Amino acid sequence: MSEPRSATDFEDRFSLAPGRGPLLISVPHAGTFVPEGMRSRMTETARRLPDTDWWVDTLYRPLCDTGMGLLVAHDSRFIIDLNRPPDDRPLYPGGGSGLVPLRTFAGEPIYAPGREPDAGEVRQRVAEYWHPYHAALAAELARVRDLHGHAVLLDAHSIASEVPALFAGRLPALNLGTHQGASAAGELIAAAMGALRAARKYSSVRDGRFKGGFITRHYGRPAHGIHALQLELAQRTYMDEPGQRFDEDAAEALREVLRRLLAALLSWVPGHD
């Protein structure tokens, strides 16, 4: 989870640590900063930021010393969802949470009555938050592809193990999204799933409830040398979900799986898929 920030560094929307290899990890939903003017309009429940991808940057950061880059958004997804298209067209049946969410995953209002953002504010948020992150993401992927001949993007997420409004039952531990195989080469997808399935302690699935959001679908262009995957982790794999506390022992066990996955993505070379 990103550290809380003060108004003095409000303009610091994200951090980018470029890598030496062809792999870039994107973390769009771990941010927790909300400007006070927005926070004051939110409900008490929403101020707790319940739908945050808690601690995902903390989980991955120790793994990024082997050559991959890391791009982390600092602001809350309640300001704007960086994994949705800027025109807010639905990605999943039912529409999902939207570009600027008005309700939590549990269906509770994010804003006090009458204090929701209007169309003008939404456009402003797109300009001030969405476009800078995606400009940085696109530029870094282009740099990596030009340097190595291809780029691999892993869009890193997590979610509570049970979210009745989004899916039935308990989510598998490791959820790989490939936009039904369209966002990356088949050989790369097979290597990624092989690394996940080798970890028998954790259940895994490909293109289950999470098939890849806007980032995976938009940037994954195998024919143009950019391959994108989304990994959605059930939060029970690395944290105490009810207490929203990072569990270092559980996280370190999961990092062994992630190390194998990242090594497979980092070492993969395009063939004749």
N, C-alpha and C positions, 0 to 999 in steps of 0.2 A: 504494500500500500504506500502510495506517495506520501511524503511528509506534509503536514499542513503548512500553508504558505501565508504570508502576510500581504497586505495591500502593496507593499513596496516592490514585491517581485511578481505582481499580478500579470505583467506582460510575458512572463516566462511560461508559455503555454505547454511546452514539452521539452524533453531533453533527448538529444541524439548522440550516441556514442558509435561512430562508424567502425565497422569491422574490417579485418584484413581479408576475409574470405567471401564467398558468394552468398552467405546466409544473413538475412536481416530478420530480427524478431520485432514485431509491432505489438505494443500493449496499449490499446486505446481506452480501456475502461477501468483502470486501477486508480485514477485520479480522485482526489477528495476535496479539492478546493472549489468553493462557491463564493462569489463576491457577496459581501454583506447585503447589498441592495437586492439581490436575488434571494438570498437566504431568508431575509425578513418577510418575504412573500410566501414562503413555503410552510407547509403544515409541520407540526412537531414530528410526525413520522418521517416525512421526507427529509428533514434536517439530519436524520441519522443515516441517510444515503444507503438504504437497505439493498439496493441492486448493484452496488459496487463490486467489481472483480477484485475482492480484497486480497492484498498482498501478492498479486501476480508478479509485479516487478521485483519484489523482494525474493520471490521464488526463483526467478530466472537469472537475476543479476550475477550471482556467483558462477554461473555456467558460461558467462560471456567472455571468459579470458582465453578461449581457444579459437578465436578468430571471427565469431559472428558479431554483427552490429545489433544495437538495441535502441529502439525508439519508444519513448514512454510519454503518454499524455498526462499532464498534471491536474487537469480540471475534471470535475465530476461529469459523468454521462447525463446527469439531470440538466446540465446547461445545454448540451447538445450531444447527440449520439454519433460519434465519429464512424461507426460501423453501419450507418444508414446512408442512402443516396441523398444528395442535396435537394432533390425535388420531392423527397419523402414518399416515393412510390413503395408499396408493400413488397417485402422480400419473402414473406411466408403467408400462407392462408390465414386470414383473420387479422392481418395487418401488423401485429406485434406492437412494440412500445412506441414506435415513431421516432422521427428525427429530433424533435424536442418533446420529450415525454411529458404527459400530463397526469399519468397514473403510474404507480409502482407496479411491479410484477404481480403483487397481491391484489391489485385493483383499487388501491387507496389513492385519493387525490394527492398530487404533489404540491399544488398551490392552494392557498386559501380562496374561498369563493370570490369570484370577480377579479382575482389578481393573476390570472393566467397570462402568459405572453401572447400578444397579438401578432398578426402577420408581419408587421413592420419589425417587431423585436426578433421574430424568428429569422428574418432576412439578415438582420444585424448580427445575430449569433453565427449564422452561416459564414458571414464575411470575417468575423473576428476570431472564431474558434475552429470551424470546420476547414476552411480553405488553407490556413497556415499549416495545419497538421498534414493535410493531404499533399500540399506542395512539397513539404519536407520528405514525405514518404515517397512520392513519385521521383523526386530528384535523387534520393539515395538509391532507389532501385535502379534508376538509369545509370548512376555512377558505377554501381556494382556490376551491372550487366556489361557495361562498356569495358570494365577492367578484366572481368573473368569470362566473358562470352555468354554468361547466363546469370540469373539471379534467382534465389529461392527466398520466398517470404513465408514466415510462420506468424500468423496472427494469433496471439496468445490471449486466452480468456478463461474465466471460471464462473461458476454459478452454483447456487445452493443445490444440494442433491435432490430436493423435492420442491417443485414449484407447480402446484396443481393447475394454475392458470395457463402454463406453457406446455406441460407434458404430464402424462399419467405416470404414476408410480415413482420409482427411484431411478435417477439417471445413471447410466454406466459411468465408471470412473474416468475413462479416457474417450473423448468423442472427437474423431477426426472428420473435418469437413473438407470436401473436395469439389463442391458444386457438381455432384454426380460424375466426377472424373474429368470435368471440363477445365478445371483451374490449374492443373499440373500434369506432367507427363506420367503415363501409367507406371513406368519403372520407378519413378520417385514416390508415387503413392504406395506402391508395393513395398518399397524399402521402409517407408514411414510406418505402415501397418505392421510390417514384420517386427520392427523395433517395439511397437506397442504390445503386440500379441505375445512377444517373448516374455513380457512381465506378467506372469500368470497370477500374481497377487491382485492385479487390477483388471477389472472387466473393461473391454474396449469395443468400439463400434465405428464403422465408417458410414458417413452420410445418414446418420440416424435422425434424431430430432434436430441436430445442428449440422447443416450442410455447408455452412460458410456464409458469412454475411456480405455486406457490400464490399469490404476490403478484399476478401478472397475472390469474389466474383469479378470485381472491376479490374484488379491488378493481375490476376492470374491469366496470363496470355502465353501459353506454352509456345505457340507458333512464333511469338516475338521474343522468346528467350526469358520470360519471367514466369515462374512457377509459384503458385500460392496455395497454402494449406491453412486451415484454421484448427486449432486444438482447444477444445472446451473441456476444462477439468471440472469434475465434481469437487466442490470445495472440501468435502470430507477427506479428500486425499492428502491435504496439507494443512488443515486448520481445524480448530474447534468451531464448528458452524454456529451453534447457539450463542457462544460468547464472542464470536467474530475475532478470535485470537489466533495468531500464527502459532503453529505447532512445529517447532524446529525438528524434532525427531521424525515426525511424519513427513515433513518437507524434505528432509535429507534422504529418506527412503525413496520418495518420489523423484528426487533429483537424479538418482541413479538411472531411472527409466528415461528421464528427459535427456540425460547425458548421452545415452545410446541413440535416442531419437535425433538429437542435434548433430551427433557425429555422423549419422547416416545421411542427414540432409546436407551437411557441410562437405562430405566427401563425394557425394553423388556427382557424376559427370553425364551430361546428356549423351544418349546413344541414338539408336535408330528405333525409337519407340513405335 
